[in-house]
């Protein structure tokens, strides 16, 4: 864990709202707004850098806030290798909600990772802000981040076809969650093989798969399911691992499926 991440975890007061992608039901958006305290004041900032069309991402993300009479919202599109305006950083530090759009988590981290942008996001969270994200914006929440790429099969696929060793590529995320690896679009895109691979190769981590139109609200070490579908949590409590011809095996893995309103520990 970096110094930045360690400092952010010590005494953190904020929350996370991690959306598995897809459409965002009005009830889920309302819950996010309520939990962020936006009805009592404050403002929200959209970070669209995951998207290949950031201006559109800002507009699309803003619509549901505006539909709920939340007009104190703006978007900051930080550019790769570009100047980082100090007044944007100051605004991030004092935001009530920072929302990270979908797209490509690697693109987001290449711009924000290790910069004043990342520091400002952590500063806001440590001081009580909600950090939210959907799809790629969900993947960046964990310290160990699924990049979406396979090391053995470089041609991109929405899901893994196999459970093989040294195939899952892990990058560095923002590190708000250090005990789990997050995956998204999970049940809809049948991404079970990715998290089976993750917990076999990283048995000290939970694997949390969030389906579309569904989120987890994380406060402290507790996650609550919000939305219309399910969240799956994978564990490898015995650190089981076996391998033959590159294929991996394991015993006594634990898989839980949580429904809306249910809670679980992320420890």
N, C-alpha and C positions, 0 to 999 in steps of 0.2 A: 504493500500500500504506500502511495506517495505521501509526502508530508502534507500536501494540500488535502488529500482524502482523509488522513488521520485527523487533521485539525477540524475538518468538517464533521466528522463523526462524533467528536467529543462534544457532548452537550447539544447535539442537533435538536432543533425544535420544530422543524418543518415537516411536511408530508409529501408523499408521492402519489400521483394518480396515473397509473400505467395502463394504457389502452392497447388491446391486442390488434388494432387496425380495423378496417371495414367501416361501415356506417356508424355514426354516433347517435344512439337514441336520445331523444330530448330529455328523458328522465336521468340518463347518465350525465349529460352535460349540466343539467341543473344541480345534480349532486356535486359535481366538480366545482361549480361556481359557489355553491353554499359552503363547501368544506374549505375553499380558499378564502372565504370571508369577503368576496367581492361585493356582496349586497350591502355590506357595512362600510364600504369605501375601498381605497386602494385601486390598483390598475393591473392589467395583464399585458404581457409581452409575448409575441409569437416569434420563435426562432425557426426560420424556414430552410436552413442551410442543408438539410438532408435532401431536399427536393431539387430536381433538375429544372423545375419551373417555380422558383421561390416566390415571385410576385403572386402567382396564382395560389400558391399554398397559403400565403397570408390572407388573401381574400376569402378562400374557402374556409379556413379555420375561423376567421372573424365572423362569418355569417351566423353561426349558432350563438355566439356571444351576443351579437347585435339583436338576434331574435328574442333574446332574454333580457333586453333593455340594458345590456352591459356595454356602454359606449366608451368606457375608459380602457381601450385596448389599442395596441399598435404592434407593428412588426419591425424587427431589425434584421436585415439580411447582411451579415458580415461576409465579406468576400475573401476568397482564398488568397493568402499572402498580402491582403490589402491592409490599409490603415485601420486601426481600431479606435473609433471615436470615443473619447473619454466620456462625453455626455451620455452615450449609449451605455457604457459600462456602469456609470453612476445610476442610470435608470434601472438597469438589470438588478443591481444590488438592492434596490428599494422596492422592487415589484412584489405584489402579493401572489401573482401566479406567473410562472414562466412555462410556456407551452412549446414543445418541440414537435415539429411536423413529421410526417412520414416521408419515405424516400429511400435513401441509402445511408445507413448508419456510419459507414466508413467515410463518406463524404462529410458528414457532420463532424466527426472526430478529427478529420484532417484539418478542418478549419478552426474548431474550438479547442481541441485537446492541447493541454499544456500552455494555454494562453490566458490573458486577462479575462477572456470570455468565460472560460471554465471557472476561474477563480470567482468571478462575479456571481455565477449561478450557484456555486457552493456557499458564497457569502449570504445570498438571499435565503437559501434553504436553512442554513444554520440559524438565521434570524427569524424563522417562522414562515417563510413562503412555501407555497405548494409548487413542486416541479412536476409538470405533466408532460406526457408524450404519447404519440400513437405510432404503431408499427415500428419504423426505424427509431422513432423517438422513444419507444419502449425498450428496444434493444440496448440503447446507450445507458440505461439506468444502472445496469450492473457493472461491477468492476471488471469481471471477465465477460466480454461481449462476443456473442456470436456474430461473425462478420457476414454470414450468408453464403460464404464460399466453401467449396470442398477442395482439400489439398490433393486428393488422388484423382479427382474428376473436375478439371478446371472449367468445363462448360457448365454454366449456371443452370441449376434446377431448383424449382420452388421447394422441393423436399429431398431428403436423402433416400436413395433406393436401398442402401445397405447400412449395416452397423459394423464399421471397420475401424481399426486402429489408425492413428495418425492421419485422419481424414478431416476431422472437424477443425476449422480454423478459428482461433480465439484471438480477439484483439483487446485493446483497452478501452473500456467505456468510461463514463463519468464517475462511477464508483459509489453511487448512493447506496447500493446494496452490495455487500461484500460476501454474503453467505449463499448467494444463489446466482444462477445464470438464467436470463430471461429469454423466452422465445415468444413469437407472436403469430397471428393468423393460424393458431395452433391446430385446432381440430379441423377447421375448414380446409386447410392445406395439408393435413395428415403429416405433421412434422414430428411425429413421435420418435422416429429413428434419430433425429438430431439430439433430442434430450436424453434418449437412452445412451447414445454415444457420450454425451457430456457428463452424465453422472458416473459412467463406468471409468472414464479417463480422469475425471475430477470428482472423486467420491466425497470430498469434503464439502462439495457444493450441493444445494438443492437445484433441481431443474424445474422452473416454473413456466408452464405453457399457457398463454392467455389467448382465448379464442376471439374472433371478431365480434365487434359490438359489445365488448365486455372489458372490464378493467379490474385492477386491484387498487384499492386505497390503502396505502401503507403509512401507518403511524407507529413509530418505535419499531418493535419487532413483530407487529401484528398486521396481517393483510386481510382485507375484507373484499369479497367479490361483489362487484357492482356491474349491472348490465343484464343482458338477455341470454347469454350462453354459459359456458363453463370455464373453469381453470383447472388444469391438471398439474399436480406436483409429483415429481419423481425424486426418489431417494435411493442411495446405495449404502445403507447403514453398516454393512460388513466390509465395505471397500472391496467388494468381490470383483475379480478380473481374471479372465482366461483368454487365450488367443490361439488360433490355429489358422495358418495360411492367411493371416491378416484379418480374419473375421474374429470379432470379440464375443465373449460369453460372460455371463455373470449369474449369480444366484441370489435369491432372496431380495430382489429389488422390491421397493414399495412404491405403489402408484395410488394416489388419491385424486378423486374428481370432486371439485367443490362447485356448489351452485350459488346463485345470487343470494347475498345476505350472509353466507357462511364465512367463517374466519379461520385462519390458520397462522401458525408461527413461521417466520422466515429464518429462525435460528437453526 
